[in-house]
């Protein structure tokens, strides 16, 4: 039996027919210097693509016995697709890289060298992105907010592009959250972690499938999965809003007694107060509801998803 170590490369895909073959070639070129020391397996997950992505993956698997592919029975969402892909990784180290080539495969050798030095996690730290100023600013502020509010330090501007050792991956796979925020899970497990800075490129081909509202939902999941600060903030906001209501009421009563003619009255005052308190209550209920939603979904213990087709996978 060979004692050569195995490295798993996990790549989630959705409508990536323009990038699949180029991605495989660039990853192959990046790992070429390490083939004498390690064996490699390529695990592709197809999140129910609507194009020829899975057909191309089947072609790659027919040409290369170390290429494994699976197609889910429906679109499971990014986090679930990533987690199931990681569950199938058998390697002593696992590299997670997207198929759109915004994360350069040429960084993989740096990850492998850090792993050889004893680091359990080597992750890409994004120094800049080729996207419009507004979206880039929103991303930067979001990562900063999540990092500051989280009960554990989460690296800013770090995506899913990373290498994890076997023991680090085994720790991640113990998380039972339905829609696991992988970045937060990696930060939570600890172990020795090292950033590798890089510039994120534009997509090599095709177009992004995630909408603006999809980004918001993804961001909310990351925020509520890693901090209880919003929930606790509801208590603080509620207290101060109640206190404000008391002072406003006292002010109106005193004003009515001292200056009956000048005291505010009528529809405008009532409408303003109702809007103020109703708005704050709806905001608070929304935050509480998001946490309740996560508890409810988790309590159902549903499977993360089902594999419809598989190639070179047991």
N, C-alpha and C positions, 0 to 999 in steps of 0.2 A: 504493500500500500504506500502510495506517495506521501511524503511528508511536506510537500510543497504547500504553502499557504494559498488560500483562495480569497480573492477580492471580488465582491459583488458590486455591480454597478446598476442601480435602480433608476429607471427613467419613466416618470408618468407622462402619458400622452393624451391629448384631446385635439382632434382635427389637425394633425401634424404631418400630413402626407408630403408637404413641401420640405420637411426638415429631417425626416426619419433616417434616410440613407446618409445624408451629409453628417448628421449627428453621429451615427455609428462609425463613419470613416474618421471623423476628427477625434473621437474618443479612442479609436484604435491606434491612431498615430500618436496620441498623447501617452498611451500606456505601453507602446512598443518597447521602450528601453527597459521595462520591468518584466517582460514576458519570460526572461531567463530565470527569474526568481519566483514569480507568482503565476498561478492560474487565475483566469478571469471568467466570470459569468455575467452576461448582460440580461437584466430583467426589465422588460417593458410592460407597462400596464396601459391598456386602452380603455378610457373612461367613456365607452359607448360613442366613439367618434362617428360623425356623419359623412366622412369622406373615406379615402382608401387607406387610412392609417393602418388598420389591422391587416389588410391584405399585404401591405408592404412589410409589416412585421413578420407575417408568415413566410414571406419570401426570404427575409434575412435569416429566419430560424431554419429554413430548409438548406440555406447555404452555409450556415455556421451552427454547429451542434451546441455551442455554449451560449446561444441566444435563446432566451425563454420569453414567451409572450403570453399575456392573458387579456381577455376582453370581458368587461363586467356586463352584467345583465341589464344595467341601466347606468345613467350618469350618477355616480355616488357623491360627487363633490371632490374638491382637490384633496382635502385632508384625509378622507377615508381611502381614497385611491392610493395616496402615498403610504398610508399605514399598512394596507394589505400588501403592497409591493415590498415593503420592508419585512413583513412577516415571512416572505418567501426567500429572503436573502440568507444564504448558507455560509457566507464568507467569514473569514477571520477579521475582515474589515469591510465596511459597506460605504459606497459613495452614492449620494443622492444628487442627481443632476437633471434639470428640466430638458425637454426635447427641443425647445425653441432656440437654443444656442445663445441666449442672452448671457448665460453663465458660461464662460469659456472652458472647454475641456482641457485646454492647455495648462490649466491650473492644477489638474489632477496630480501630476508629478510632485508638486509642492506638498499636496495633501499626503501622498504616500511617504515622502521623506520625513514629514513630521510624525507620521504614524510609526515609522521605523525608529525615530528618536524617542518614542515612548508616549507621545500625546494620544489621548483617547478620542479627542474631537478636534478636527481641523475644519474651520468654517470660513466661507468667503465673506469678507467685509466689504460692502459696496461703498466705494468712494464717490461715485457719480453715476448718473443714469442719462441716457439719451431719450428724454421725454420732455413734455412742455413744463414750463416753470411752475404753473399752479399745481399740477399733479406731483411734481418733484418736491415742492414745498410741503404739500399735505402729507406725503409719505414721511418726510423727515420729521415733521411735527408729531405725527402719529407714533413713530418708533420712539421718539423722545418721551412722549406721554406714557406709553406702555412701560418703558423702562423705569420711569420715575414712580409710577403708581404701583408697579408690581411688588409683591412681597419678596421676590428674589431678583437679583440683577439680570436683566435680559440685554444682551449686546444690541446696540443700535445698528440699523442698516445691515443686518445679517439675515439672509434669506434661507431657503431650504438647501442651498448648495453647500454640501459638507461631506466630510468623511467621519465615520464613527467606528470605533473599535468594536470587537465582538461583545465585550462586557458592557460597553455603553449602549449598544443597540439592544441587548437583552434587557437592560434597565428601562429603555424607552418602551419596549414591547409589553412591559408590565402595566403600563397605564391603561385603564379601562374606560376612559372617556370616549363617548361616541364620536364626537367631532374633534379629535385631538389636535390642538395647536402645536405642531411639531417643534417650532422654534422655542416655545415656552417649555416644552417637555425636555428638550436638550439642555436648556439652561438649568432646569430644576434638578436634573440627575447629578450635576456636579462633574467630578473627574477633571482631568487635566485638559484644558481647551485652549486652542491657539487660533487667532484670526489670521487670514491671508487676504490682504487688501487687493482690490481689482476694480476696474471700470466696467460697469454693466453695459453690454452692447445692445443694439436694436435686434429685433427678431430677424433670424436669417431668412425666413420666408413665411408666407401666410399672414394671418392677423390674429390678434389676441381675442380669445373667446369670452373673457370675463368683462362684464359691464361695469359701469360706475357704481351702480347699486350693489353689484356683486362684490366689488372691492369694499364697500361700506360694511356689508354683512360679514365678510372675512375679517375685517378690522375689528368689528364689534366682538366677534368670537374670540379673537386674540386678547382683547382687553378684558372681557368678562371671565375668561378662563384663567387669568393670572393675577387677578386682584379683586379684593372685596371693597376697595375704596369707594367706588360709585354707590354701593349699597349703604355704606356707612355715611356717605355724603348726604343721602336722602334724609337721614335722621337729623343731621346738622341743618340742612336747608329747611326741613319741616319745622324745626324749632325756631329758627330765625323768622320764617314766614309767619308762624303763629304769634311770635313776639311782635312782629311788625303789625299784624292784625289788631293786637291788643292796643298798641300805641295809636294806631289810626282811629280805632273806635273811641278811645279816651279823648283824642284830639277833637274828633267831631262832636262828642258830647259837651266838652268844655267850651268849644267854639260856639255851639248852639246856645249855651247858657250865658256866655259873656257877650257875644255879639250875634244875637239872633238873626239880624238882617244880613250880615256879611258871611255867615257860616255857609259852607258849600252844601248844596242840596240838589236833589233831582236825579235824572237818569244818568248823566255823565259820571258822577261820583260812584254810583252803584255799578255801572258797567265797567269802570276802571278797576274797582275792587274785585268784581267777579272774574274779570279777565286775568288779573294778577294771580289770584289764588287758584283758579281753575287751571291755568297754564302750568303753574308750579306743581299742582297735584297730578296732572297728566304726565308731566316729565318724570316725576317720582314713581308713578305707577309703571311707566315704561321701563325704567331701570329695574324695578322689582320684578316685573313681568319677564324680563330677559333672563334673570337668574332662575325664576320659577320654570321657564321653558326648558332650560338646561337640566334642571332637576327632573322634570317630567320625562323628557326624552331619555335621560339616563336610566330612570326607574323602569322603563319598558324592556330594557335589556335586549333590544333588537340586534340582529347581526349587522355588521357594518356593510355587508353587501355580498353579492354572489357572483361567482365567475361563470360566465356563459361559455366561453371557448378558451382553450389553453393549448399552447404549442411547446413541446419539450419540457413540460412541467408535469410532475406526477399527479 
